[in-house]
């Protein structure tokens, strides 16, 4: 996955749009196939890493790890580590990210309609 250099025009455009348009800011946080897929998988509650990986077809462990770290940094996902042997780690949506659930449901409904009509 290519990272946008902070000195690039693309990065500058993204930053400018994000600062003046809250919709673009929001999409920059949740945009990308993996972030949305992870949000959808966690919409029903906490999951362990292995459960999360199984629920998202074709995601690699490395990509899932990178996306979870990014989502944690963006305060979309909370990582819960239990002091057990062996260690147990669960992931869940933050309260802020849980507010996306109705929006995700609307996107799902729109996607189903769009698949059928194709327009």
N, C-alpha and C positions, 0 to 999 in steps of 0.2 A: 504494500500500500504506500503510494507516494505521499510524502508530507509536503504541504505547501510551505515554501520558504517565506519567512516574515518580510523579506525585502521584495517579494514578487508583486506584480500588479494585481494578480488574482487575489492574493492575500489582502492587499489594500482595499480592493473593491469589496471583498467579503466583509471586512471590518467596517467600512463606511456604510454599507447597506444594513449590516446588523445594528449599527448604532442609531440609524434613523428610521428603521422599519422593524417593529417588534415581531412581525410575522417571519421575517427573514432570520432574525435572531433565534426564534423558536425552531425554525426548520434547520438552522445550522446545528442546533443541539441534538435534534432527533433524526436528522437526515441520514440517509445511508441505509442500505438493506439490513445490515446486522443490528444496528441500534433499534430500529423498529421491531425487528424479529425478537430481540431480547425483551423489549418492553411488552410485547404481546405475550411472550412466554411467562413473564413474571406478573402479568396482570391478575392472575388467579392466586398469587401468593408466593411465598418463599420457595426457592429451589436450590439444591446443591449443584456444584459445578457440573458433575456428570449428568444429572437430570436435565439441566439446562442445555448441555451439549446434545443430548439425545432428542430434545424437543425442537432443535433447529437443524434441519437437514443441511449437510455439506459444509457446516462451519468447522474449521480446524480448531484444535485446542489453543494454538497460538493466537489465532484471530479472536476467539472468544475471550481469552485472557486480556488481549490488548483493548478490545471493546469494553469489557467490564471495567478495566482501569480508567479508561477515558470517561465512561459513564459515571464512575464513582467521583472522578475529579470534577465533572459537571453537575454533581449532586443529583443524579438521576437514579443511582443505584446505591444501596447500602450493603456493605459486606459485614456479615456477622460471624465472628470467630468464637467457637465454643471451646472452653478449656477442658477438653476431653482427650483421651488416648484411645484410638488415633484421633487426631484433630478433625473437627467437623467445621466446615465453612458453608454458610448459606448466603444467598443473595436475595434481596427484595427491592422493590421500587420504593423510593423515598416518598414522603407525603406529597411533595410537589409533583413527582412523576406519576403518582396515582391519579392525579387530576387529569392526566391524559387518557384515562380509560374510556370515558364517553366519546372522546375524539377518535380513539382507535376503533371503537365500535362503529362510529359513523363512517370512517374510512373503509372498514370491512364491508359494510352495507353498500357503500358507493362502489367498491371494487366488484362486488358480486353483481350489481346492476350493470356496471360497465362491461363486464365479461359477457353478459347475456346480450346486450344491445350492440356492443362493439363500436359505439359512436362516441 
